[in-house]
Amino acid sequence: MSTLDELAAKVAALRGEYARVGKPILNAIIEADEQIREIKRDRGELFYVEYMRYHQQCTEECDDLEEAKGYARALEDAGDGSVKRIYGPGVELTDSEWDEP
């Protein structure tokens, strides 16, 4: 068996192992994370970034203020949108207040 055949067999075995063990664990993580997000949403604990993209208003949910600010920075740095405001529990940042130190 050549090195290429050995590596292809190893990849196939690892994919099989992932399908058997890894994928169910990953699915359980995703489900638990979605439940956490729902609870935070119901409690009003999420932060939101409102922005304009292609003349359409969009909103992104974030778990905390730092994540929201990071999303807003990345969005504007990439030229993918114009941030209008960030808001959440006790926070209302407009214009570029969210980017101030």
Secondary structure, DSSP 8 states (H G I E B T S, - for coil): --HHHHHHHHHHHHHHHIIIIIHHHHHHHHHHHHHHHHHHHHHT--EEEEEEETTEEEEEEESSHHHHHHHHHHHHHTTS-EEEEEEETTEEEETTGGG--
